[in-house]
Amino acid sequence: MISLAVSAAGWVGSSHPEITPPSNFHHPRDTTCAVVLLLVVVVCGGLMWFNFFRQGMIAQYFANFPVATVTVSTIEVKPSQWAPGIDAIGTISASRGVDVATQVSGVVKAINFKANDEIKSGDVLVQIDDTVERAGLVAAKSTAAVSQDAFDRTQQLFKS
């Protein structure tokens, strides 16, 4: 008696290599290939059907989509002055400028200009509180007057 075994490589005869399988035998590999092929066809068919179905549903949705109403508002046009400009954040520097310095120290009494004002040569820009200096000037004038009187009297005495 000859024993036959089925392996992954096919029929294997134990003593005679000429032995062939029966004619009605279907190899398991043939069945597996047929099942996989059937599954691939079913999946591809399902994907194609889903894409056609989805396109149809999207077309139907947009066909029944209500058209949005457009609101239009109007205003009466009136002429007006327009100054071109833009709002911006940044840093600017002047192309021409001036540094202001004082010759004397003191408390600022008044500032006689605003930003972007045009000034001329000789304009007083800042006034310093000068009450102490004015008091000194009055004292010096009175001292000068007293000294002038003393000089005049001395000259008269010298002449006499």
C-alpha positions in Angstrom: 0.0 0.0 0.0 1.3 3.4 -0.9 0.7 6.3 1.4 0.1 9.8 0.0 0.4 13.1 1.9 -0.5 16.6 0.9 2.1 19.2 1.7 2.4 22.9 1.0 4.3 22.0 -2.2 1.6 19.6 -3.5 1.2 15.8 -3.6 4.1 13.9 -2.2 4.3 10.2 -2.8 6.2 8.2 -0.3 7.6 5.5 -2.7 6.5 6.4 -6.3 7.0 9.9 -7.7 4.7 9.1 -10.7 1.6 9.0 -8.7 -0.8 11.8 -9.5 -3.8 13.1 -7.5 -7.3 12.0 -8.5 -8.9 14.1 -11.3 -11.7 15.4 -9.1 -9.3 16.8 -6.5 -9.2 20.6 -6.2 -6.0 22.0 -4.7 -6.6 24.4 -1.7 -4.5 27.1 -3.3 -7.0 27.3 -6.2 -9.9 27.7 -3.8 -8.1 30.4 -1.8 -7.3 32.3 -5.0 -10.9 32.2 -6.1 -12.1 33.5 -2.8 -9.6 36.3 -2.7 -10.4 37.3 -6.3 -14.1 37.3 -5.4 -13.5 39.5 -2.4 -11.4 41.9 -4.4 -14.2 42.2 -7.1 -16.8 42.7 -4.4 -14.8 45.4 -2.6 -13.9 47.2 -5.8 -17.5 47.0 -6.9 -18.7 48.4 -3.6 -16.2 51.3 -3.7 -17.4 52.2 -7.2 -21.0 52.0 -6.2 -20.3 54.1 -3.1 -18.6 56.8 -5.2 -21.5 56.9 -7.7 -24.0 57.0 -4.9 -22.1 59.8 -3.1 -21.8 61.9 -6.2 -25.6 61.5 -6.8 -26.4 62.5 -3.3 -24.2 65.6 -3.4 -25.7 66.6 -6.8 -29.2 66.1 -5.3 -28.4 68.1 -2.2 -27.1 71.1 -4.2 -30.0 70.9 -6.7 -32.4 71.3 -3.8 -30.2 73.8 -1.9 -32.1 77.1 -1.4 -30.6 80.2 -3.0 -29.5 82.7 -0.3 -31.1 86.1 -0.5 -28.7 89.0 -1.0 -29.3 92.1 1.1 -28.4 95.3 -0.7 -28.2 98.6 1.2 -27.7 102.0 -0.3 -26.7 105.4 0.9 -26.8 108.8 -0.6 -23.4 109.9 -1.8 -22.2 113.3 -0.7 -18.9 115.0 -1.5 -16.5 115.4 1.4 -12.8 116.2 2.0 -10.6 113.2 2.1 -7.1 113.3 3.6 -5.2 110.2 2.5 -3.4 108.5 5.3 -3.0 105.2 7.0 -3.0 104.1 10.7 0.3 102.4 11.5 2.4 101.4 14.5 6.1 102.0 14.3 9.0 104.4 14.8 9.8 107.5 12.8 12.6 109.9 12.9 12.8 113.4 11.6 14.9 114.2 8.6 15.7 117.6 10.1 15.6 118.4 13.8 17.1 120.6 16.5 18.5 120.0 20.0 17.4 122.7 22.5 19.7 123.5 25.4 19.6 126.2 28.1 22.4 128.5 29.1 21.0 128.9 32.6 19.2 126.5 34.9 15.8 127.0 36.4 12.2 125.9 36.5 10.3 126.0 33.2 7.5 128.6 33.4 5.9 128.2 30.0 6.4 126.2 26.7 5.5 128.3 23.8 5.2 125.7 21.0 3.3 122.4 20.2 4.4 119.4 18.3 4.8 119.9 14.5 4.6 123.8 14.9 6.7 125.8 12.5 9.0 128.2 14.3 11.2 131.0 13.1 14.6 132.1 14.2 14.5 134.2 17.4 11.1 132.8 18.6 11.0 132.1 22.4 10.3 128.4 22.7 10.6 127.9 26.5 10.4 130.5 29.3 12.2 129.9 32.5 10.9 131.3 35.8 13.1 134.3 36.3 11.7 136.0 39.4 14.9 135.5 41.3 17.0 137.0 38.5 14.5 140.0 38.1 14.8 140.7 41.9 18.6 140.6 41.5 18.4 143.0 38.5 16.2 145.5 40.6 18.8 145.2 43.4 21.7 145.8 41.0 19.9 148.8 39.5 19.3 150.4 42.9 22.9 149.7 43.8 24.0 151.3 40.6 21.8 154.4 41.3 23.3 154.7 44.8 26.8 154.3 43.5 26.1 156.9 40.7 24.9 159.4 43.4 28.0 158.8 45.5 30.2 159.3 42.5 28.4 162.5 41.5 28.7 163.9 45.1 32.4 162.9 45.2 33.1 164.7 41.9 31.3 167.8 43.2 33.4 167.8 46.4 36.5 167.3 44.4 35.7 170.3 42.2 34.9 172.6 45.1 
